[in-house]
């Protein structure tokens, strides 16, 4: 087998193994749907108040909120691979706690640890992947983040429909053990090894990744370029201040952070977590509530796959506009149904499918735009030097938005009615459509240099900012 082909196979293999860490997180997100159904309907394995249920769901995002920055320092200290492997004990402890939990406190501790794992994989994983992959493969390999989260959620939906609470936690722990066994043999990042002046090890790692297991000298040119780039970056470390140093940087930061907040406040975290207890307790033809949740997860995976075509075919801005308008339509249908059901005398017994259909519309449009495009925008709007800091900040924004939106979901429904939650989601999606139309830029088919030029187009040639 030619070295080039072998190298591609090896890089794809590393990506697939790494993706299991994201599947673990997706499973943690989807886990609450079958578990809440069992707790609320059957009191198994415990009874929880609405407030306790809200905290059980949202605590994962609290753990995610505080972990990106410490993970960033840790991966620079001990290495990308070593950091991920060392922290793999966290989901094992999390699942073990959840398996034996019979009260809200232990549930929340287990979910908080799950959030630590989320911060780990979202901070270290993408950077590790970018550092081991060739430039021509990097884009394709990085598009599977949302897909793997969907696969993990689908695992929880499907398996959770056939096993009990304890068995689901035990099987989920098995996925973590599988990840540890497979990832153990993956290479360390040659970028990090070069940072630590371990050039010989870096050359061996890079040679393996490029299919040159024996002939380390054949990657000599690439390792020299890598070494020069690494040491140049080390001489000019980036700080959060650099993210707002120019008008172009500030615009890029605003676009990504607003899209991050809009993504979660459009309803995705709450809908995924609470779907099994939100849709009405009646069969949808041949579909039970559990089957509806599976359909939802399957559509999420399908349309995330299709989005890889739509993004390059339609462009980022038109797709975001279409996505946000479609999301607002779906959540408006759900909000309207719950309002009419609770506050009017209309008989909706023959229209019980309304909430589920609205959610289906939402997930289809979310999956083709608002969901996956955020990752694409991060890679396009920030320079290589700023990307790690921007990603950490974006992870924290996503976590805080998810924490807040899931925490208030059940209390809001109990105090004001379920329709208020979906009305908020609708307003956010409409507002995001206006933001996309008036403030964001199109990046399709543009080089990074052209994108950054457009972001800085109000700057004069000397580099001084020109304000209107």
Buried (B, 14 or more C-beta within 10 A) or exposed (E): EEBEEBBBEBBBEBBEBBBBBBBBBBBBBBBBBBBBBBBBEEEEBBEBEBEBBBBBBBBBBBBBBBBBBEBBEBBBEBBBBBBBBEBBEBBBBBBBBBBEBEEBEBBBBBBBBBBBBBBBBBBBBBBBBBBBBBEEBBEEBBBBBBBBBBBBBBBBBBBBBEBBBBEBBBBBBEBBEBBBEBBEEBBBBBBBBBBBEBBEBBBBBBBBBBBBBEEBEBBEEBBEEBBEEBEEBEEEEBEEEBBEEBBBBBBBBBBBBBBBBBBBBBBBBBBBBBBBBBBBEEEBEEBEBBBBBBBBBBBBBBBBBBBBEBBBEBBBBBBBBBBBBBBBBBBBBBBBBBBBBEEEEEEBEEBBBBBBBBBBBBBBBBBBBBBBBBBBBBBBBBBEBBBBBBBBBBBBBBBBBBBBBBBBBBEBBEEEBBBBBBBBBBBBBBBBBEBBEEEBBEBBEBEBEEBBEBBBEEBEEEEEEEEE
